[in-house]
Every structure is written in C-alpha cells, then in structure tokens.
Amino acid sequence: MRCIFCKTGSDDSRSEEHIVPASLGNEDHVLPPGWVCDACNNYLSREVEAPFLNSEYGKRGRFEMYIPSRRGRIPVVTGLHPQSRTIVNLQRDDEGLSVYSASDKDESRFVDVFRTRKHGSLYIPASGDPPPSYETARFIGKIGLEVLAQRGVAMEGWNEELVNKRELDELRDYVRRGKPGFVWPIHIRRIYPADRVFSDAIGTDYQVLHEWDILFIPSPESSASGEYYAVVAILGMEFVINLGGPELDGFLKWLADNGSRSPLYNESVAEQPLAR
C-alpha cells in the first residue's frame, strides 16, 4: 500500500485518517491505516486542518454548535461588552457560558460595571461565511481527495490506481506541500442553517454536522470521460472543489443547468461509477 498524498510505501503506518477532523464532530468516517501515511497524517493535522479549525470561522462555528475538540474543549471566542468598552472572552463548558475580560488590564473596569448596572448587553460576532482562502482551499482539497479514496476503499487495486492517477497530482501536491499565494478555486455557499433539524422517515429528529459526495460531470465530447468534483457540506456550508484541476467552469454550468440545487440534494444526479 502507498500513501495517497506522498505516494511512499505505507504498510507500516498505524494512524487512521479522519476525513473530517474529530474536532468537527467526526468519529466514524476514517480511512484505514496506510491510506495516509503517519508522516502525512501528522503534517495534515498540523499544517492543513489546524489553520482552518483555528481560523475565526472555524472557532466561531464550533462554538455556536457546541462542538468540542478531541480534548473535550469548545473553542473560546471573543465579543464586546459595550457598557464597559471591554473585549471579552466567551467560554462554554458543561457548566454553561462563562464571560470574562480578554485582558487583565480591563478586568477591574469590566467587573465594576457588572456590579453597578443591572442590565447590559454583549455583542458576539456570528461565524458568517468562510473566506475562499488558501487555508480553506487546502482543507477542502484534503477532504476531497480522502472522500474519493473512501468511495473505493473496499475495491481491490483502488489504492494503487488512486496513487497513480496523474490527474490528481496537482491537487495532492497543493494539499501536501502547499503553494503560498495561490488559492485553489472552491465554490462556497450555505445550503441550510448550521443548526437545522432534519427528520427521517420514522420521525426521528437529527442534525447534520457534515456530509459529502462525488459529482461526476461527463465531458461534452464523451460520456466516458469528464470531471470529478468533491462536494462537501460542513455545518450547512457547501464546498465544491474540482479534483482534477483548479477551475470551476464545469460545475458552474452544472449548477445553471440544475436550478442551482445542491448535488447533495439533487435527485436528478445519477450514481456514477468511479473512473477506472
């Protein structure tokens, strides 16, 4: 077996690879040891996942949805207490919500206002939309390649075939080695609120932290060839990335032809076989 990122032999690797980080609530969707070698697993966690998770969007999204890290900690975010003109930290745990001054030098002023005023307010910026940044693009590229691997993980020879696919080399190098200053194009939009409650066929309510699929768009010249896009939804935000090159024209046309519906919720999208 070889690593799908660096292509080196990985039979001795011991680490499972979380397709979406555990710090975003994923405990179940992993690649078996060897699909991502231990060295790449450590690198991706440190240099690709952490910058996204620790961004303002990553921290606020996890704070709003009460998603703890692997160590059981929900990110601390900042807000404003206008009555004391103090930047405050907001921290959630099993005991509830704690609010305290972000700076020791402002603590006495913040406490004095709380003691003397019965009413006040807090301004807490919402997570908003993630920026189409270098950090976001590498993070989604990493997930996209691993989603493709997962689709065929039980197929004999799929590891070797995926490693040898030259069409994936540009994205895998971008994710594993980086290309500072270049933002791989990704299509980002919200398709449902992060806290939306879904119901299944028997009436059980649930929330969706993340979901994904692979969208195949046939070439106009031949239905046997085309483009593969990874479609990933995290906290209701849809990210689409072209696995074969840094362009989105094919997906934008697909959107226009399909009423801008998400590929994750489009019944007209037929199941496509993995390219062989």
TORFIRO-194548 format. One record per residue (C-alpha): x, y, z; chain. Coordinates in Angstrom, 1 decimal, decimal comma. Layout:
<pts>
@X X; Y Y; Z Z; c A
...
</pts>
This chain:
<pts>
@X 0,0; Y 0,0; Z 0,0; c A
@X 1,1; Y 3,6; Z -0,7; c A
@X 0,0; Y 6,9; Z 0,8; c A
@X -2,4; Y 8,8; Z -1,4; c A
@X -0,6; Y 12,1; Z -0,8; c A
@X 3,2; Y 11,5; Z -0,8; c A
@X 3,0; Y 8,1; Z -2,7; c A
@X 5,5; Y 6,4; Z -0,4; c A
@X 5,1; Y 2,9; Z 0,9; c A
@X 2,8; Y 3,0; Z 3,9; c A
@X 2,3; Y -0,6; Z 5,0; c A
@X 3,9; Y 0,2; Z 8,4; c A
@X 1,7; Y 3,1; Z 9,1; c A
@X -0,6; Y 2,9; Z 12,2; c A
@X -2,7; Y 6,0; Z 12,1; c A
@X -6,3; Y 6,2; Z 10,9; c A
@X -7,1; Y 9,3; Z 8,9; c A
@X -10,2; Y 11,2; Z 9,9; c A
@X -11,7; Y 12,5; Z 6,6; c A
@X -13,3; Y 15,4; Z 8,5; c A
@X -11,3; Y 16,2; Z 11,7; c A
@X -12,6; Y 14,8; Z 15,0; c A
@X -12,7; Y 18,4; Z 16,2; c A
@X -15,7; Y 18,9; Z 13,8; c A
@X -17,6; Y 16,1; Z 15,4; c A
@X -16,4; Y 13,2; Z 13,1; c A
@X -15,6; Y 10,0; Z 15,0; c A
@X -16,8; Y 7,4; Z 12,4; c A
@X -15,7; Y 8,4; Z 8,9; c A
@X -12,0; Y 7,4; Z 8,7; c A
@X -9,6; Y 5,9; Z 6,2; c A
@X -7,8; Y 2,7; Z 7,4; c A
@X -4,1; Y 2,9; Z 8,3; c A
@X -1,9; Y 3,1; Z 5,3; c A
@X -4,1; Y 5,2; Z 3,0; c A
@X -2,5; Y 8,2; Z 4,5; c A
@X 1,0; Y 7,5; Z 6,0; c A
@X 1,8; Y 8,5; Z 9,5; c A
@X 4,1; Y 11,4; Z 8,3; c A
@X 1,4; Y 12,9; Z 6,1; c A
@X -1,3; Y 12,3; Z 8,8; c A
@X 0,8; Y 14,4; Z 11,2; c A
@X 1,6; Y 17,0; Z 8,6; c A
@X -2,1; Y 17,4; Z 7,5; c A
@X -3,3; Y 17,7; Z 11,1; c A
@X -0,7; Y 20,4; Z 11,9; c A
@X -0,5; Y 22,4; Z 8,6; c A
@X -3,8; Y 21,9; Z 6,9; c A
@X -6,5; Y 21,1; Z 9,4; c A
@X -5,3; Y 23,3; Z 12,3; c A
@X -5,2; Y 26,6; Z 10,3; c A
@X -8,8; Y 26,1; Z 9,2; c A
@X -10,1; Y 24,9; Z 12,7; c A
@X -8,3; Y 27,8; Z 14,4; c A
@X -9,5; Y 30,4; Z 12,0; c A
@X -12,2; Y 32,8; Z 13,2; c A
@X -14,7; Y 31,0; Z 11,1; c A
@X -13,6; Y 27,6; Z 12,4; c A
@X -13,6; Y 28,6; Z 16,1; c A
@X -16,9; Y 30,5; Z 15,9; c A
@X -18,7; Y 27,8; Z 14,0; c A
@X -17,6; Y 25,2; Z 16,6; c A
@X -18,5; Y 27,5; Z 19,4; c A
@X -22,0; Y 28,1; Z 18,1; c A
@X -22,7; Y 24,4; Z 17,6; c A
@X -21,1; Y 23,3; Z 20,9; c A
@X -18,5; Y 21,0; Z 19,1; c A
@X -15,6; Y 20,1; Z 21,4; c A
@X -12,1; Y 19,3; Z 20,3; c A
@X -10,6; Y 15,8; Z 20,8; c A
@X -9,6; Y 17,0; Z 24,3; c A
@X -13,2; Y 18,0; Z 25,1; c A
@X -12,8; Y 21,7; Z 24,8; c A
@X -15,1; Y 24,1; Z 22,9; c A
@X -13,2; Y 27,0; Z 21,4; c A
@X -13,1; Y 30,3; Z 23,2; c A
@X -14,4; Y 33,2; Z 21,2; c A
@X -14,3; Y 37,0; Z 21,7; c A
@X -17,1; Y 39,5; Z 22,0; c A
@X -17,7; Y 43,1; Z 23,1; c A
@X -19,3; Y 44,3; Z 26,4; c A
@X -20,1; Y 47,9; Z 25,2; c A
@X -21,1; Y 49,3; Z 28,7; c A
@X -17,5; Y 48,8; Z 29,9; c A
@X -15,9; Y 49,1; Z 26,5; c A
@X -14,2; Y 45,7; Z 27,1; c A
@X -13,3; Y 42,9; Z 24,8; c A
@X -14,4; Y 39,7; Z 26,5; c A
@X -13,8; Y 36,0; Z 26,1; c A
@X -16,8; Y 33,7; Z 26,0; c A
@X -16,2; Y 30,1; Z 27,1; c A
@X -18,7; Y 27,2; Z 27,0; c A
@X -18,5; Y 24,0; Z 29,1; c A
@X -20,8; Y 21,6; Z 30,9; c A
@X -21,5; Y 24,3; Z 33,5; c A
@X -22,8; Y 26,8; Z 30,9; c A
@X -21,4; Y 30,0; Z 29,5; c A
@X -18,6; Y 32,0; Z 31,1; c A
@X -17,8; Y 35,6; Z 30,2; c A
@X -14,6; Y 37,3; Z 31,3; c A
@X -12,3; Y 40,1; Z 30,3; c A
@X -9,9; Y 39,1; Z 27,5; c A
@X -7,2; Y 41,4; Z 29,0; c A
@X -6,2; Y 41,6; Z 32,7; c A
@X -5,8; Y 45,3; Z 32,5; c A
@X -9,6; Y 45,7; Z 31,6; c A
@X -10,8; Y 43,2; Z 34,3; c A
@X -11,5; Y 45,7; Z 37,1; c A
@X -13,4; Y 48,0; Z 34,8; c A
@X -15,5; Y 45,1; Z 33,5; c A
@X -16,3; Y 43,8; Z 37,0; c A
@X -17,2; Y 47,3; Z 38,3; c A
@X -19,7; Y 47,8; Z 35,5; c A
@X -21,3; Y 44,4; Z 36,3; c A
@X -21,6; Y 45,3; Z 40,0; c A
@X -23,2; Y 48,7; Z 39,4; c A
@X -25,5; Y 48,0; Z 36,5; c A
@X -28,5; Y 45,6; Z 36,4; c A
@X -28,7; Y 45,5; Z 32,7; c A
@X -26,2; Y 45,3; Z 29,8; c A
@X -25,5; Y 43,6; Z 26,5; c A
@X -22,9; Y 41,6; Z 24,8; c A
@X -22,1; Y 41,7; Z 21,1; c A
@X -20,9; Y 38,4; Z 19,7; c A
@X -20,0; Y 38,3; Z 16,1; c A
@X -21,5; Y 35,3; Z 14,2; c A
@X -19,3; Y 32,9; Z 12,3; c A
@X -20,6; Y 34,2; Z 8,9; c A
@X -19,2; Y 32,5; Z 5,8; c A
@X -15,7; Y 31,0; Z 5,5; c A
@X -13,4; Y 33,0; Z 3,2; c A
@X -12,2; Y 31,4; Z -0,1; c A
@X -8,7; Y 31,5; Z 1,4; c A
@X -5,5; Y 29,5; Z 1,0; c A
@X -6,3; Y 27,7; Z 4,3; c A
@X -9,8; Y 26,9; Z 3,3; c A
@X -8,8; Y 25,6; Z -0,2; c A
@X -6,1; Y 23,2; Z 1,2; c A
@X -8,5; Y 22,0; Z 3,9; c A
@X -11,3; Y 21,2; Z 1,4; c A
@X -8,8; Y 19,7; Z -1,1; c A
@X -7,6; Y 17,3; Z 1,6; c A
@X -11,1; Y 16,2; Z 2,4; c A
@X -12,0; Y 15,9; Z -1,3; c A
@X -9,1; Y 13,5; Z -2,0; c A
@X -9,9; Y 11,4; Z 1,0; c A
@X -13,6; Y 11,3; Z 0,1; c A
@X -12,6; Y 9,9; Z -3,3; c A
@X -10,4; Y 7,3; Z -1,6; c A
@X -13,2; Y 6,3; Z 0,7; c A
@X -15,5; Y 5,7; Z -2,2; c A
@X -13,4; Y 2,8; Z -3,4; c A
@X -11,6; Y 1,8; Z -0,2; c A
@X -13,0; Y -1,8; Z -0,4; c A
@X -12,2; Y -2,2; Z -4,1; c A
@X -9,2; Y -4,3; Z -4,9; c A
@X -6,4; Y -2,3; Z -6,5; c A
@X -8,1; Y 1,1; Z -5,8; c A
@X -5,2; Y 2,3; Z -3,6; c A
@X -2,7; Y 1,8; Z -6,4; c A
@X -5,0; Y 3,2; Z -9,0; c A
@X -5,6; Y 6,4; Z -7,0; c A
@X -1,9; Y 6,9; Z -6,3; c A
@X -1,1; Y 6,5; Z -10,0; c A
@X -3,7; Y 9,0; Z -11,2; c A
@X -1,7; Y 11,8; Z -12,6; c A
@X -4,9; Y 14,0; Z -12,9; c A
@X -4,8; Y 14,2; Z -9,1; c A
@X -1,2; Y 15,1; Z -8,7; c A
@X -1,7; Y 18,9; Z -8,9; c A
@X -4,2; Y 18,9; Z -6,0; c A
@X -2,4; Y 16,3; Z -3,9; c A
@X 0,8; Y 18,4; Z -4,2; c A
@X -1,1; Y 21,6; Z -3,3; c A
@X -2,5; Y 19,9; Z -0,2; c A
@X 0,6; Y 18,1; Z 0,9; c A
@X 3,3; Y 20,7; Z 0,0; c A
@X 1,4; Y 23,9; Z -0,3; c A
@X 1,7; Y 26,8; Z -2,8; c A
@X 1,6; Y 30,0; Z -0,8; c A
@X -0,2; Y 32,8; Z -2,5; c A
@X -2,3; Y 30,6; Z -4,7; c A
@X -5,9; Y 29,9; Z -3,7; c A
@X -7,3; Y 26,8; Z -5,5; c A
@X -10,8; Y 27,8; Z -6,7; c A
@X -13,6; Y 26,4; Z -4,5; c A
@X -17,3; Y 27,2; Z -4,7; c A
@X -18,8; Y 28,1; Z -1,3; c A
@X -22,4; Y 28,7; Z -0,3; c A
@X -24,7; Y 27,9; Z 2,5; c A
@X -27,3; Y 25,3; Z 1,7; c A
@X -29,0; Y 25,1; Z 5,1; c A
@X -28,6; Y 26,6; Z 8,6; c A
@X -25,9; Y 25,0; Z 10,7; c A
@X -28,5; Y 24,2; Z 13,4; c A
@X -31,2; Y 22,9; Z 11,0; c A
@X -33,1; Y 19,9; Z 12,4; c A
@X -33,8; Y 17,2; Z 9,9; c A
@X -36,3; Y 14,3; Z 10,3; c A
@X -36,0; Y 10,8; Z 8,9; c A
@X -38,8; Y 8,5; Z 7,6; c A
@X -39,9; Y 7,4; Z 11,1; c A
@X -39,9; Y 10,9; Z 12,5; c A
@X -36,6; Y 10,9; Z 14,3; c A
@X -35,0; Y 14,4; Z 14,5; c A
@X -31,3; Y 14,8; Z 13,9; c A
@X -28,7; Y 17,4; Z 12,9; c A
@X -26,1; Y 17,1; Z 10,2; c A
@X -22,5; Y 18,2; Z 11,0; c A
@X -21,0; Y 17,1; Z 7,7; c A
@X -21,8; Y 15,1; Z 4,6; c A
@X -20,3; Y 14,6; Z 1,2; c A
@X -20,4; Y 13,0; Z -2,2; c A
@X -18,5; Y 12,9; Z -5,5; c A
@X -20,1; Y 14,6; Z -8,5; c A
@X -19,2; Y 13,4; Z -12,0; c A
@X -19,8; Y 15,7; Z -14,9; c A
@X -19,4; Y 14,0; Z -18,3; c A
@X -17,3; Y 15,6; Z -21,0; c A
@X -19,4; Y 17,1; Z -23,9; c A
@X -17,3; Y 15,0; Z -26,2; c A
@X -17,6; Y 11,7; Z -24,4; c A
@X -19,7; Y 10,4; Z -21,5; c A
@X -16,8; Y 8,1; Z -20,6; c A
@X -14,6; Y 11,0; Z -19,6; c A
@X -15,3; Y 14,1; Z -17,6; c A
@X -14,6; Y 16,0; Z -14,3; c A
@X -14,9; Y 14,8; Z -10,8; c A
@X -15,9; Y 17,3; Z -8,1; c A
@X -15,9; Y 16,7; Z -4,4; c A
@X -19,0; Y 18,2; Z -2,7; c A
@X -18,6; Y 18,6; Z 1,0; c A
@X -21,0; Y 20,2; Z 3,4; c A
@X -19,8; Y 21,2; Z 6,9; c A
@X -22,2; Y 22,9; Z 9,3; c A
@X -24,6; Y 23,6; Z 6,4; c A
@X -21,9; Y 25,3; Z 4,3; c A
@X -21,3; Y 23,6; Z 0,9; c A
@X -17,8; Y 23,5; Z -0,5; c A
@X -17,2; Y 22,2; Z -4,1; c A
@X -13,7; Y 21,6; Z -5,5; c A
@X -12,5; Y 20,2; Z -8,8; c A
@X -10,2; Y 17,2; Z -8,0; c A
@X -8,6; Y 17,3; Z -11,4; c A
@X -7,6; Y 21,0; Z -11,8; c A
@X -8,0; Y 24,5; Z -10,4; c A
@X -11,2; Y 25,5; Z -12,3; c A
@X -14,9; Y 25,5; Z -11,7; c A
@X -16,4; Y 26,2; Z -15,1; c A
@X -17,9; Y 22,7; Z -15,4; c A
@X -19,6; Y 22,9; Z -12,0; c A
@X -20,9; Y 26,4; Z -12,6; c A
@X -22,5; Y 25,2; Z -15,8; c A
@X -23,9; Y 22,2; Z -14,0; c A
@X -25,4; Y 24,5; Z -11,4; c A
@X -27,1; Y 26,6; Z -14,0; c A
@X -28,5; Y 23,5; Z -15,8; c A
@X -29,8; Y 22,1; Z -12,5; c A
@X -31,6; Y 25,1; Z -11,0; c A
@X -28,7; Y 25,8; Z -8,5; c A
@X -29,7; Y 22,8; Z -6,5; c A
@X -27,0; Y 21,2; Z -4,3; c A
@X -25,6; Y 18,0; Z -5,7; c A
@X -26,1; Y 16,5; Z -2,2; c A
@X -29,9; Y 17,0; Z -2,6; c A
@X -30,5; Y 16,6; Z -6,3; c A
@X -32,4; Y 13,6; Z -7,3; c A
@X -31,5; Y 14,1; Z -10,9; c A
@X -27,9; Y 13,2; Z -10,3; c A
@X -27,4; Y 9,6; Z -11,3; c A
@X -24,9; Y 7,5; Z -9,4; c A
@X -21,7; Y 7,4; Z -11,4; c A
@X -19,1; Y 4,6; Z -11,3; c A
@X -15,6; Y 5,5; Z -10,2; c A
@X -13,2; Y 6,2; Z -13,0; c A
@X -11,1; Y 3,2; Z -13,8; c A
</pts>
